[in-house]
Amino acid sequence: MGLTRNSPNQKWVVYAFDRRTNRPKIGDAANITANLRLDGGAAQATDDTNPTEMEDGYYYFNLTQAETQSGHALINPESATPNIQVIGVPAVERTDATVVVEGTAQGGANNTITLADSSSDEDDIYNGDLIHVAVGTGAGQARMIVDYNGTTKVATVDANWEVNPDKTSVYVTYAHPGLVHIAATADGTSNVLARDVVGNKTDQSARTADTASIMAVLRKVLDEATEAAHHVHAGERWFGTAASPSATHKADRTGAGAAGSESGPIVVDAGNDDWGAWTQILGSDDTPVDGGSNVKFDLHKIRLATSEHTDQRYMLQFALQESAPADDPGDSDTYTETEFYVPSSIGAATSDQTPGDISNERVLTGTNVWCRARAPGQNTSEIGFYMGLHEYQYN
C-alpha cells in the first residue's frame, strides 16, 4: 500500500471476515470503526467514522492529512457485529519522506522563515519537516521546523540561519520520518541539533563533548575498534607472587632476569567447602609494566602450578577493582570467574599445564586485582598459579 507522509486524500484498506468460517464479511461498513496510533502515540478514532465498502470483505478508510503526519502508523479496526474480525491491510505503515511544500518565502529572521501565503492554515502541520533553502538568499541551508503558525505562516526552525532568508528565498520542505528534533540551547558542544543528526557538523572541537550526532556514534565505534585492535595485538607479561610484597606491590614479573624475580606462584586458599578469603594478587604499582605508557590491561590467562588436591575441581573468582568485593560480588563489582580441574593422572598441577584463558573487563593500569578460590568437597585447599596480563595503549 504505502503512505506518503503529511499528504491528504489517502486510503487505508481493511479486511473483515467471520472468525467461525473465515469467510469475508460483506455489508458491514456501518458497524466497522478504527483507531490510529501515530508514532506509538495514544489511540485516536479515525476522522472517517465508518469505511467505504469495496467488495469481498474489503473496505477502506479515507485519511486526512493530519492522520499521515507520522513516521509510522498502526490501525486497529473492529466491528460491532459479533464474531467479525477486522484487520488492517497492512496493520502497520511506514511513511515515506517526500516533498511537502515548495514555495517562495515572504521573509525570514534569525530562526524563522515565513512560508508562502498558500501554505497550510493548520498550526504545527509542518513540525518535524526539513526545510531546505534551494535558491536565492541563504541557499544551501537546511533546518528542521519545530513550530508552525498557520495564521502567520511563520515556521520556527531548530537553529539560527547563517544567512536569514528573505523574499528571494525559494524553499522546499521534506517530510522525513527518520529525522527527530532533540532540544538544545545552542549550536555548541552539545551537538544535538537536527543538522548534526545527519552529519552536517559545525563544531568539531572536543570529541568527548559530542555525544548525540551520528558522527559521534561513528567516532565511538572507531574508538572501540581501535581499542580492540590494540588489545588483540598487545604483548603479554607473566607474573608470580612478589618476592618483597607491599601494600601496592603484590606481583613480580616471571620474565624479568635470567630466572625471574618472583618468589613462586601466586597461592590462594579455598574455604571449608566454600569460597576462601579474597587475596590481593596485583597492586597499583604493578602496572603498567616497566613504567611504560600503556593505559589499560586485562587479566588474560592463568597457568596452574600447584594444587593441594588432585582429581579436584577448583573454582576461581578474580576482581579488578580498588577494594576486595563483598562475600557475594554484585553488579557494582568488576569481577569474573572460571573453573579448573586437576586430574589424578598428573599427580598435581605442574609447569606442564596449558594456560587457560580468562575473560574479564579491561581496566585502567594501576587497578588492583583480587582472587579467591573454592574447592567443592574440601575443607580448605590451596591452589597456585601464574598469571598473564595484556597491556596496551589506548588513545
JOPE-V86821 format. One record per residue. N is the residue number from 1. RES is the residue in three letters. SS is DSSP state (helix for helix, strand for strand, loop for the rest). PHI is phi in whole degrees, -180 to 180 (999 if undefined). Layout:
n	res	ss	phi
N	RES	SS	PHI
N	RES	SS	PHI
This chain:
n	res	ss	phi
1	MET	loop	999
2	GLY	loop	82
3	LEU	strand	-116
4	THR	strand	-102
5	ARG	loop	-65
6	ASN	loop	59
7	SER	loop	-131
8	PRO	loop	-82
9	ASN	loop	60
10	GLN	strand	-114
11	LYS	strand	-126
12	TRP	strand	-120
13	VAL	strand	-86
14	VAL	strand	-128
15	TYR	strand	-130
16	ALA	strand	-114
17	PHE	strand	-150
18	ASP	strand	-86
19	ARG	loop	-65
20	ARG	loop	-80
21	THR	loop	-117
22	ASN	loop	62
23	ARG	loop	-91
24	PRO	strand	-61
25	LYS	loop	-103
26	ILE	loop	-108
27	GLY	loop	70
28	ASP	loop	-115
29	ALA	helix	-56
30	ALA	helix	-67
31	ASN	helix	-100
32	ILE	strand	-99
33	THR	strand	-133
34	ALA	strand	-154
35	ASN	strand	-113
36	LEU	strand	-116
37	ARG	strand	-120
38	LEU	strand	-99
39	ASP	loop	52
40	GLY	loop	77
41	GLY	loop	-80
42	ALA	loop	-68
43	ALA	loop	-69
44	GLN	strand	-138
45	ALA	strand	-64
46	THR	loop	-66
47	ASP	loop	-62
48	ASP	loop	-81
49	THR	loop	-57
50	ASN	loop	-125
51	PRO	loop	-80
52	THR	strand	-98
53	GLU	strand	-79
54	MET	loop	-102
55	GLU	loop	-164
56	ASP	loop	51
57	GLY	loop	89
58	TYR	strand	-96
59	TYR	strand	-136
60	TYR	strand	-141
61	PHE	strand	-100
62	ASN	strand	-81
63	LEU	strand	-103
64	THR	loop	-83
65	GLN	loop	-60
66	ALA	helix	-64
67	GLU	helix	-76
68	THR	helix	-112
69	GLN	loop	-88
70	SER	loop	-164
71	GLY	loop	-79
72	HIS	strand	-149
73	ALA	strand	-137
74	LEU	strand	-122
75	ILE	strand	-109
76	ASN	strand	-128
77	PRO	strand	-85
78	GLU	strand	-154
79	SER	strand	-122
80	ALA	loop	-78
81	THR	loop	-78
82	PRO	loop	-57
83	ASN	loop	68
84	ILE	strand	-102
85	GLN	strand	-104
86	VAL	strand	-124
87	ILE	strand	-129
88	GLY	strand	-76
89	VAL	loop	-123
90	PRO	loop	-86
91	ALA	loop	-79
92	VAL	strand	-126
93	GLU	strand	-127
94	ARG	strand	-97
95	THR	strand	-94
96	ASP	strand	-93
97	ALA	loop	-66
98	THR	strand	-153
99	VAL	strand	-69
100	VAL	strand	-99
101	VAL	strand	-140
102	GLU	strand	-126
103	GLY	strand	-177
104	THR	strand	-109
105	ALA	loop	-65
106	GLN	loop	-89
107	GLY	strand	162
108	GLY	strand	-167
109	ALA	strand	-142
110	ASN	loop	-53
111	ASN	loop	-133
112	THR	strand	-136
113	ILE	strand	-145
114	THR	strand	-91
115	LEU	loop	-74
116	ALA	loop	-59
117	ASP	loop	-63
118	SER	loop	-79
119	SER	loop	-68
120	SER	loop	-60
121	ASP	loop	-86
122	GLU	loop	-87
123	ASP	loop	-61
124	ASP	loop	66
125	ILE	loop	-65
126	TYR	loop	-100
127	ASN	loop	-56
128	GLY	loop	90
129	ASP	loop	-81
130	LEU	strand	-95
131	ILE	strand	-111
132	HIS	strand	-123
133	VAL	strand	-83
134	ALA	strand	-93
135	VAL	strand	-141
136	GLY	loop	90
137	THR	loop	-60
138	GLY	loop	80
139	ALA	loop	-57
140	GLY	loop	98
141	GLN	loop	-89
142	ALA	strand	-139
143	ARG	strand	-142
144	MET	strand	-97
145	ILE	strand	-80
146	VAL	strand	-110
147	ASP	strand	-158
148	TYR	strand	-140
149	ASN	strand	-105
150	GLY	loop	-69
151	THR	loop	-80
152	THR	loop	-90
153	LYS	loop	68
154	VAL	strand	-86
155	ALA	strand	-104
156	THR	strand	-94
157	VAL	strand	-107
158	ASP	loop	-79
159	ALA	loop	-155
160	ASN	loop	-60
161	TRP	loop	-72
162	GLU	loop	-74
163	VAL	loop	-129
164	ASN	loop	-66
165	PRO	loop	-65
166	ASP	loop	-142
167	LYS	loop	-70
168	THR	loop	-95
169	SER	loop	-82
170	VAL	strand	-98
171	TYR	strand	-123
172	VAL	strand	-134
173	THR	strand	-109
174	TYR	strand	-121
175	ALA	strand	-79
176	HIS	loop	-132
177	PRO	loop	-65
178	GLY	loop	-94
179	LEU	loop	-103
180	VAL	loop	-119
181	HIS	loop	-85
182	ILE	loop	-119
183	ALA	loop	-61
184	ALA	loop	-147
185	THR	loop	-87
186	ALA	loop	-162
187	ASP	loop	-85
188	GLY	loop	-120
189	THR	loop	-74
190	SER	loop	-68
191	ASN	loop	52
192	VAL	loop	-120
193	LEU	loop	-82
194	ALA	helix	-58
195	ARG	helix	-69
196	ASP	helix	-69
197	VAL	helix	-60
198	VAL	loop	-95
199	GLY	loop	94
200	ASN	loop	-84
201	LYS	loop	-79
202	THR	loop	-118
203	ASP	loop	-137
204	GLN	loop	-115
205	SER	loop	-70
206	ALA	loop	-88
207	ARG	helix	-61
208	THR	helix	-71
209	ALA	helix	-83
210	ASP	loop	-90
211	THR	loop	-125
212	ALA	loop	-110
213	SER	loop	-86
214	ILE	helix	-62
215	MET	helix	-61
216	ALA	helix	-63
217	VAL	helix	-63
218	LEU	helix	-64
219	ARG	helix	-64
220	LYS	helix	-63
221	VAL	helix	-62
222	LEU	helix	-64
223	ASP	helix	-61
224	GLU	helix	-64
225	ALA	helix	-65
226	THR	helix	-64
227	GLU	helix	-63
228	ALA	helix	-63
229	ALA	helix	-65
230	HIS	helix	-61
231	HIS	helix	-66
232	VAL	helix	-63
233	HIS	loop	-99
234	ALA	loop	-77
235	GLY	loop	-76
236	GLU	strand	-118
237	ARG	strand	-127
238	TRP	strand	-110
239	PHE	strand	-134
240	GLY	strand	-120
241	THR	strand	-70
242	ALA	loop	-70
243	ALA	loop	-69
244	SER	loop	-130
245	PRO	loop	-72
246	SER	loop	-142
247	ALA	loop	-63
248	THR	loop	-112
249	HIS	loop	-133
250	LYS	loop	-121
251	ALA	strand	-141
252	ASP	strand	-114
253	ARG	strand	-66
254	THR	loop	-78
255	GLY	loop	-94
256	ALA	loop	-85
257	GLY	loop	84
258	ALA	loop	-64
259	ALA	loop	-115
260	GLY	loop	84
261	SER	loop	-103
262	GLU	loop	-73
263	SER	loop	-94
264	GLY	loop	142
265	PRO	loop	-71
266	ILE	strand	-77
267	VAL	strand	-122
268	VAL	strand	-127
269	ASP	strand	-118
270	ALA	loop	-75
271	GLY	loop	-87
272	ASN	strand	-81
273	ASP	loop	51
274	ASP	loop	-155
275	TRP	loop	-67
276	GLY	loop	-82
277	ALA	loop	-73
278	TRP	loop	-67
279	THR	strand	-119
280	GLN	strand	-77
281	ILE	strand	-116
282	LEU	strand	-146
283	GLY	loop	-104
284	SER	loop	-67
285	ASP	loop	-90
286	ASP	loop	-85
287	THR	loop	-134
288	PRO	loop	-73
289	VAL	helix	-64
290	ASP	helix	59
291	GLY	helix	66
292	GLY	loop	-74
293	SER	loop	-99
294	ASN	loop	-64
295	VAL	loop	-118
296	LYS	strand	-137
297	PHE	strand	-154
298	ASP	strand	-143
299	LEU	strand	-75
300	HIS	strand	-99
301	LYS	strand	-146
302	ILE	strand	-134
303	ARG	strand	-125
304	LEU	strand	-66
305	ALA	strand	-120
306	THR	strand	-143
307	SER	strand	-150
308	GLU	loop	-73
309	HIS	loop	-130
310	THR	loop	-116
311	ASP	loop	48
312	GLN	strand	-134
313	ARG	strand	-94
314	TYR	strand	-116
315	MET	strand	-113
316	LEU	strand	-126
317	GLN	strand	-118
318	PHE	strand	-125
319	ALA	strand	-120
320	LEU	strand	-111
321	GLN	loop	-168
322	GLU	loop	-63
323	SER	loop	-119
324	ALA	loop	-65
325	PRO	loop	-67
326	ALA	loop	-70
327	ASP	loop	-56
328	ASP	loop	-118
329	PRO	loop	-56
330	GLY	loop	-119
331	ASP	loop	-64
332	SER	loop	-80
333	ASP	loop	-95
334	THR	loop	-103
335	TYR	strand	-141
336	THR	strand	-144
337	GLU	strand	-147
338	THR	strand	-150
339	GLU	strand	-134
340	PHE	strand	-135
341	TYR	strand	-120
342	VAL	strand	-104
343	PRO	loop	-76
344	SER	helix	-72
345	SER	helix	-65
346	ILE	helix	-103
347	GLY	loop	78
348	ALA	loop	-155
349	ALA	loop	-61
350	THR	loop	-131
351	SER	loop	-68
352	ASP	loop	-82
353	GLN	loop	-63
354	THR	loop	-78
355	PRO	loop	-59
356	GLY	strand	-109
357	ASP	strand	-74
358	ILE	loop	-122
359	SER	loop	-106
360	ASN	loop	-157
361	GLU	loop	-72
362	ARG	loop	-81
363	VAL	strand	-133
364	LEU	strand	-70
365	THR	loop	-59
366	GLY	loop	94
367	THR	loop	-80
368	ASN	loop	-74
369	VAL	strand	-124
370	TRP	strand	-122
371	CYS	strand	-144
372	ARG	strand	-144
373	ALA	strand	-129
374	ARG	strand	-141
375	ALA	loop	-124
376	PRO	loop	-54
377	GLY	loop	89
378	GLN	loop	-113
379	ASN	strand	-93
380	THR	loop	70
381	SER	loop	-167
382	GLU	strand	-83
383	ILE	strand	-138
384	GLY	strand	-118
385	PHE	strand	-156
386	TYR	strand	-107
387	MET	strand	-126
388	GLY	strand	-111
389	LEU	strand	-110
390	HIS	strand	-100
391	GLU	strand	-120
392	TYR	strand	-159
393	GLN	loop	-83
394	TYR	loop	-153
395	ASN	loop	-102
